[in-house]
């Protein structure tokens, strides 16, 4: 941008500023020149609020700082330059009087009032109605994009919430039968694997040993045996153990005594009455 354009921007802006911004809390303004990634954007006004707090923690006053950004490169014509200056000043003025605002009919009404004042004060040629229409059309296009972005964000949040609900729902299901858990559930304190069961039956089935020969689950009412008693390896149910023990061709001899209890069968018992009980969300030791 040539220095003549920068000088004009500062001149026009300062004329409006001195005439219409009287509140000292809103007179801390910095003008910068920097291009935007979106070529349609001609200028931008940012407001930062600072609070002055007393020793007792009460807010005694509020002050605001503003950053007004214009293009670093040249504006295409004088009309674009003037309209951008007035546009950004209108933001500053509305921030200083009503606070947050939108690009609506009241915004453009106030903007055209400032524009007429500046034209009269500096003997400038008024912009054409076509140029003014272009202002609104451009704002509408940008706002549509912002609305679409907001919709996508809302959709993304809904999707994230549904996923979270689904995960929570999965957490409240039995890991054995996939049924819904009630207010209380069984879990293996010894294994500490965060698996939850809806009933004693599901608990027993989930942690039960599996027979190496018939793949049957060996529950708490049955005994399990080593397939090879000498090396203490393998698992057999009572039926398969009996079949193997009576077989003369068996290369290994199963033991006569049942395997030691694996531990999971009695890890959830009441210390007072030795009965199994449901672990609730708050673990306890007595039923």
N, C-alpha and C positions, 0 to 999 in steps of 0.2 A: 504493500500500500504506500502511496506517496504521502509525504508529510502534509500536503494540502488537505487530503481527505481526513487524516487524523485530526488535524487542527479544526476542520469544520465540524466533525463529530463532537469534539470537546466543547467547541463554541456553542453549538446548538443545544447540547445537553446542559451546559452550565447556565444558559439563559433560562431554560425551563426550570432547572433546579432552583435557582435563586428566586424565581418568581412564585413558585408553587410549593416548595418544601420548606416549611417554617419550623416544624417540630425538630428540636435538637437531637432527639433520640434516633432520628432517621437521616441524619446528615453525614454519616460516616460512609462515604461511597468511594470505591476504587474502580477505575475504568481500565480494562485490559484489552489487548488486541491479539486474538488467537483464532485460527480457523477451526471449524467444526468438521467432524468426520462425515456428517450428513450435510451435503452441499446445499440442501434446501433451507437450512437454518441460517438466518442472517445475524441473529444476536440472542443473548440470554441474560437474564437477571437472576442472581442467586442471593438469598437472604440468610444471614447467620445471626442467631439471637444470642446475646450474652446477658448474663444476670449479675447484678451487683448485690451481694448478700451482706447483711449486717452481722455483727458478732453473735447475736442471739439466733442466727439461722434464718431470720425472716428476710424476704426479698424486699428491698427498699426501692429499687428502681430496675428498669430493664432498658438495655440499649441494643441496637441492631447495627450490624455492618452489612454492606451490600457490595457485591462484585458484579459489575456490568461488563459483559463480554461482547466485543464487536469483531468483525472479520479483520485478519491481519492483511489479507490481500485486498485489492481495490474492489469497491462495489461497482457493479456494472454501469450504473448511471446515478445521477443526482437524486432522482426520485426514490431509488432503493435506499440510498444513504439517509435521506430525510425521514422516510417512513420507518426505518429501523431505529433511528434515534428516538423518534416520538413513541414508537411501540415499546421500547425498553423503558423509557421514562414513565410511560403509563403504568407499567408493572411496579416501578418504584413508588409512584404516587399512591396506587391502590394498596400496596403493602403498608404504606405509612398511614393510611386512613382507615381501611376496613380489614386489613390483614390478608388472609388467604382469599384467592379469587380465581375465576376461570375466564376463558376467552368466550365471552357471550356478548349479547347486544349492549349491555351496560359498559363492557370493556371498550368496545369499538366506538361507542358514543363518546366516551371520555377521551379516547385517543384522537378522534377527529376534532374534538374541541381544542386539544393541545396543538394539533397540527395547524388548525386555522389561526390560532394565536401566534405560532411561530412564523407562519407565512406573512401575517400582517406586520409582525415586529421586524422581520428581516426583508420584507418586500419580495418574498419568494413566490414563484408561480405555483398555484395549487395543483395537486395531482389530479389526474383524470379519474372518472368514476370506474373505468376499466381497471386501473391500477389498484384502486381500493377494493374492488371485487376480488382481485387476485390475492390480496392479503387474507381475506376470509377463506377463500378456497384452499389456500396453502395450509392454513391453520386446521381446516376441517380434515385434510388429508393426513396431517401429522397426528391429529387426535384420533382418527380412525385406527391408525397404526398402534397408538398407545392403548386404545380400547381392545384391539385384537390381542395385544401383548398381555393386557390384564386378564382377558378371558383365558388365554393359554396358561397363565400363572394359576388362576383359580382352578382350571381343569387339572393342572399338575398337582395342586394341593389336595384336590378331591381324590385323585388317583393314589397319592401318598397315604391319605387317611384310610382309604379302602384297603390298601396293602397292609397298613398297620393293624386294622381291624381283623383282617384275615390271619395275620400272624398271631394276634391275641387269641383268635378262635382256635388256631392250631394248638396253641399252648394249653387251651382248656379242654383238649381231647385226650382220651385214653390212648397211650402208646401201644397197647395191645389190640384192642378191638375197635379203636377210633370212635368210640362212643363219647358222649358228653360227660365231662366230670361234674360232680356235684360240689357242695361246699367243702367236702373233705375227700381225700384221696390217699392211695397207698404209694409209697415210694421207698426205694432201697437206700437207706441211710448209709449202709456200708459201701455200696457201689458209688454213691454220690454222682450219678450220671444224669440227674435232672429228669428222669423218666417218671411219669405219673400214671397210675392205674386206677380204674374206676372201682375195682372190686378185688377181693382176696383171690378169686379165681383167675382174673387177668394177671394179677401180680405173680401168682404161682406159675402160670403158663409162660409168662415173659422171661422169668429168670430160671425156669426149669432146665435141667440138663437134657440133652438129646441123645438117645441111644444110637450108637455108631452103626448098628446092624439094621434096625427097622425104622430109624428116624422118629421114633415115638418120644414125645415129651414126658419126662419123668417128674411127676408132680410130688407134692408134699406127702401124699398118702402112700407113695411107693418108695422102694429102695433102689439104689443104683450100685453097680459093681464095676470093678476094674475089668476091662477086657483082657488085660495082661497083668495079673497080680504081682508077678515077680518084678516087673519094671514100673508097676503102678501107672500104667497108661491106658487110655481108652475108656469108654463108658458103655455099659450094657444095662438094659432094663431087666427086671426080674425074669421075664419070660425068656428073653434071649440068653440070659445068664444060665438059666436052667437047661436050655437046649444045648448050649455050648459045653456045659459041664458034663452032660451025658454023651457027648460026641467023642468017640475014640480017635477020630482023625484030626482033632483040634491041635494045631501046632503049639498053641499056648494054653495054659490051664488058668481059668479064671479063679479068683480067690473065693474062699468060702464065706468070708465076712463082707458085709456091705461097705461101700466107700464111706469115708468120713463125711459128715454133713457139710455141704459146701458153704454154709454160713448164711446165705441169703434167706434160708427158710425161717430163721429165727432172729433176724436182725431187727424186726419191727414188733417187739413184744413189750407188754406193760411190765414194768419192774415190780409192780405190786402183786398182780395176779397171774403173770406169765401168759396173758392172752394177747393175741394179735390185735392191733388197733389201727385206726385210720390216722395217718399224719395229716394235720391240717396245715394251713399256711403259716401258722405259728407253731413250730415243733415243740413237743412236750414229751415227757417220759412216763406219764401215767394215763391209763385209759379213762 
